[in-house]
Amino acid sequence: MESPAEMPGPGVVLLTRPECHLCEDARIVVARVTADVGVGWQELSVTQAPALGVRFAEELPVLFIDGVQRDFWSIDEARLRRLLSRPPGG
């Protein structure tokens, strides 16, 4: 089991790997949606977080919101908009 320190922290985090076409597509969707709703995001490469790379190797890219895995492989734009439009705790 991952310790909390090994999981992505608060906010929107996209876990990617180099030279990944699905990661490129996900990056575009996440950037567009977060810009539209006024939320920041960060990209975390498995080269920076090898333990996460091992854990999620077959699911990359992986989208986390506040440390919770919300999507992988193909980021659903409509779903991401809904998730980011909810009030905190909602």
C-alpha positions, -999 to +999 in steps of 0.1 A: +000+000+000+013+035-009+019+059+019+002+092+016+036+109+009+039+087-022+005+096-037+000+129-056-011+157-033-040+182-035-053+196-068-053+182-102-023+160-111-017+141-143+008+112-140+026+106-173+055+089-189+079+102-216+070+095-253+034+085-245+008+094-271-020+089-246-003+112-222-001+139-249-038+136-255-046+137-218-024+167-213-044+186-239-077+177-223-066+185-188-051+218-198-082+229-217-107+219-189-086+234-161-082+266-180-119+268-186-129+262-150-100+283-135-082+255-117-045+249-118-029+215-125+005+199-126+021+171-145+041+145-127+063+122-148+070+086-136+107+096-140+101+119-111+080+094-091+093+059-099+071+042-072+040+056-088+053+045-122+055+010-110+021+010-094+003+026-123+025+013-152-004-003-171-028+026-166-008+056-177-017+084-180-035+086-147-055+116-135-057+124-098-079+150-081-069+157-045-049+125-043-078+103-056-074+084-089-102+097-111-094+085-147-067+067-167-057+060-203-082+084-219-093+114-199-131+119-202-134+157-208-171+158-197-165+138-166-135+160-157-156+191-161-182+177-138-157+167-112-140+201-112-173+220-112-185+204-079-183+225-048-156+213-023-169+183-004-197+179-029 
